[in-house]
Amino acid sequence: MAIASFPLARMRRLRGREALRGLVRETRLSPQDFIYPLFVVHGRDVRQEIPSMPECYHLSLDQLLAEVEELTRLGIPGVLLFGIPAKKDPYGEEAYDPQGIVQEAVRAIRGTAPEMIVVTDVCMCEYTSHGHCGVVENGHVENDKTLALLARTAISHAEAGADIIAPSDMMDGRVGAIRKALDQGGFQQVPIMAYAAKYASSFYGPFREAAESTPQFGDRRGYQMDPANVREALREMEMDIQEGADIIMVKPALAYLDVIARARQSFQHPLAAYNVSGEYAMVKAAGRNGWLNEEQVTMEILTAIKRAGADIIISYHAKEAARWLGRG
């Protein structure tokens, strides 16, 4: 089909007014696209700002509920919970303790905001004294021995009332192990959001401060993905789907928009993208220094993530983005 050219076609005709631009806008953001990550801690009256993540906090359960109420008012449908344990040990025992901080947080939200979707991160790194995402023996993260602990953690979250289980550890076979455990435990209806393509990224620095999860030796490149690879990411996603993942995720988002786009083209499953702590912190720092317009850049980034193909955006910007969208 022939495409009209100038002067018959004038692309600027539909750009002259905001109302026209909005009428033909291809990608639209909504607060319903967002999941907001939260960091929960033991104690009371704790609302401690995370230095490298301005306007994000460590929250005790009483403060968590106030935060969830605000998210509900803003129209944000879900939260992703990360827990800071009372103590750490080599096997991360609080991760699967029925009275652990995440389990308590899930029950608290269920009791006060039953419509809020509660997603729980399943990993060992916040809970282990060595900071790695699994069982460590002789300086090596043991994949298969970790699977049982991840499955046990997932069951404890489901028993507490979690709506979605989100394994982020990147152990081979963990989606299958968790799906089997959930099904055998009577939680056939609990979906899994798999961190399917989780890269060994330098953008995680602020999160590791927030979650107190920096490895005490080595790094995570032996199980998280090489940032140079996209075909491998597609294999990871396909395997997670075959093992029972209901939603697949790409993490980080901003530096991996091409991976999000390839995933959207390749799979029909719901697709999440995690706009991670380092991406958030860069925008916050530049905005506070007057180097860029924080609101405009934030909305441009979130729009780009959705335009690339993400159905769900996990972002620390979610609250402010929802406010800005509501204002419009």
N, C-alpha and C positions, 0 to 999 in steps of 0.2 A: 504494500500500500504506500502510495506516495505521501510524503509529509510536506505540508505547506511551509513555505519559507517566507522570510521578510520580503516585502512589507505586508503581505497578506496575513502572515502570522506574526503577532507581536506578543512575546511572552510576558512583557511587563503589564499587559492589560489587567491581569488578575493579581497584580502585586501592589496596586496603588493605594489600597485602603486596608486597614486591619480586618474589617469585616469580610472583604473579599479573600484576603489571605487565609482567614480562618475557614471560610466556606470550602476552599479547595485543599485544605491541609490534609496530607496523606497519613501522617502518623500523629496520633493523639494520646497524650498521657492522662491518666486518671489516678486518684489516690488508691483506687481498687487494684492498680497494678503492683502496689508496693507491699513488701514485707520489711518490718523494722527490726534490726538486731538489738538485743538487750543483754546486759551483763548483770547477773544476779549474784549477791553475796549474802553471807550469814550476818545476823545482827539486826538492829533496829535503828531507824532514823538515819540510815546511810544513803547519802546522795553525793557521791564524791566524783567530781569531774575528772576525766581521764586526760592528762596533760597533752598528749599528742593527738587527741581526738576531741577538740572543743565542742561543747554542748552534748557530749555523750558521757554517760555516768555509770559507775558501779552503784547498783541499787539493792537495798535490802527489800524484803518482801513487802513491807508496808509502803515503801516508796514505789515499788514496782507496780502496785495496783493503781496508784495515782497516775502513773505513766500510761498504763493500759487504758484507763478512762479517757485520757487526752487523745490517744490514738483512735479510740472509738469515735469520739466527737469529730475527728478529722476525716473519718471515713476510711482509715487504713485497716484492712481486714485481717492482717496477720502479724505475728511476732516470731522471731527466731531467738531461742534462748541459749545462752552460754552461761555456765556456772563456774564460780570460783570456790573451790572446796575449802573446808575448814583446815584440812591438812592433806599433804600429798604423800604418796608412797610409790614404790616401784610398779605396782599393779593397778594404780588408780582406783582404789576400792570405792571411793565416794561416787564414782561415775555410775555404778550400778547398785548403790545403796538405796533402798526404797525411801529412806529419809534424807537422801541427798538434796542439795540445794536446788537443782533443776526439778527434781520430782516434787519438792515442796512448792516451787514456783508454779508448776503446771497445775497442781491442785488448787492453789490460791486463785489463779486466773479462772479456772473452770468454775470456781465457786462464786465469782463476782462478775465475770464478763463471759458468759457461756457462748456468746456468738463469735468471740475472737478466735481465729485460727491459731493454734499453738503448735509451732514447729520446734522440734528439739534437735540440736546438734548432737550427733553421736560420734565421739572421738575420745581418745585417752589423754591428749596432750595437756589439757588444763589440769588434769588430775594426777599425773605421774610426776614423781620427784625428778626424773631425768628429762622430762619435757618432750619425749617422743610420743608418737601416736599409737604405740602398741607395746607389746611385751618385749623387753630388751634382754638378750642373753649374749654374753661375750661380745658386747659392743655392737650387736646386730639386732635390728628390729625383726622379730620372728612373726612372719605373716600369719601362718596357720594357727599358732597359739593365741594370736590376738583375736581371731574371729569369734571364739566363744565368749570373750569379754564384751565385744561389741554387741553380740546378740543378746547377752544378758542385760546390757545397758538399755538396748532398744525395748526389751520386754518391760523393764522397770518404768520407762517413760510411758509406754502404752498403758500399763496398769494405773499410772497416775492420771491418765486422761489426755495424753498428747494426741493431736489430730494428725500430724505428719511426722515421720521419723526421717532425719536427714543425716546419713553417715558421711563424714568428711575426711576420714582417715586415709583413704586411698590404698587400703589393703586389697589385694586380689581376692575376689570371692566374697567380699563382705556383704554385698547386696543380697546374694543368694542365701548366705547364712542368716541374715536378719529376716528375710522373707520367710524362710522355713521356720524360724523360731516364732515369729509373729503368728503364722498360720497354725502352728501346733499349739500355741498359747491361747487360741481363740480370738485373735486379733486380725482376722482375714480382711476386715474392712479398713484397716489402718494403712494408708499409702506410704510409699517411700519416695523421698526426694533425694536422689543420689547426686552428690558432688562428683559427677562423672568425669569431667575434665578439669581437675584441680591442678594448677601449675605450681611449680616451685618458684614462686614469684618473690621479688624484692618489695612488692607493694604491701606485704603483710606486717611490716614492722610495727605500726601503731597497735594493731590487733594483739600482737604478742605481748605488748606492754599491758593492754587492757585485760587479756585473759591469763596473764602471768604464765605463758606457755612457751617461752624461748627454750630451745633444746640446750641441755647442759653440756652436750658434746656433739660434734659433727653437725649435720644439717639434715634436711628432709628430701634431698634430691634423689635418694634411693627409693622413694615411694611416690612422691609427687612428680608431676610431669615436667619434662624438658620444655621450656618456653619456645623453643624453635620448632616444635612438632605440632602439626594439625591432623595429619592422617592418623597418627596414634590416638589423638583425641576422639576421632570418629570411631575407632575400634573400641576405645574405653566406653563410649556411650552405647554402642551396639551391644557390648557384653553386659553392661548394667541393665539394659532393657531386657535382654534375654534372661537375666537372673531375677527380674521382677520389679525393676524400677518403674514407678508410675510417672515421675517427673525427673528430667535430667537437668543438670546444671553445668554452666561454665563459670569458672572462677580463676582469676579476676575477670572483670567485664571490659573496662575501657581499653586496655592494651590488647584485648583478644576479641574485638568486634568481628574480625574475619572468622574466628572459630564459631562464634554465635551464628553468623550468617550461614556457614557451612552446615552447622547442626540443624538450623531451620530448614535448609534445603534437603537434608538427608533423612530427617525423622519427623514423624507425625505426633510424637509425644509432646506434652506441655514442656516448655523450655524456660528455665530460670537462669538468671545471670546475677552474679554477686559483684556489686559496685563496692570494692573492698576499702579497708581502712586507709591505706596509703593514697588511694585515689581521692578519698574524702579529705584527708589531711592536707594534701597539696592545694586543693581548692580553698579550703578554710584559711590556710596560711597566706596564700596570695590575695584572697579577698580582704583579710584583716590588714594587710600591708598596702592596700589600695592599688595593687598591681593589675587587678581585673575586677569585673563586675561579678560578684559571687552568685547572685541570683541568675543572671543570664547564662553564665557558664554552667552552673549546676543543671539548669533546665535543658541546655544544649546537650550536655553529657547524657542525661537520662533519656532524652528523646533519641539520641544516637543508639543507645542500648536497645530501646524498643524497636527502632527502625531496622536494626540489624536482625531482629527476629525474636527477641525475648518476650515471652508472655508474662513473666513474673520478674520483678526487679527487687532484689534485696539490697537495701541501701541505707546508710546512716543519714542521708539527706532526706529520707522519706517524710519526716514530720514537716520540715520547712517547705519541701516541695508541695505537700498537700495544702499547706497554708497559702502558698503562692497560687496554686491552681484554684483554690476556693475563692481567692480574691478576684480572679478574672471572671 
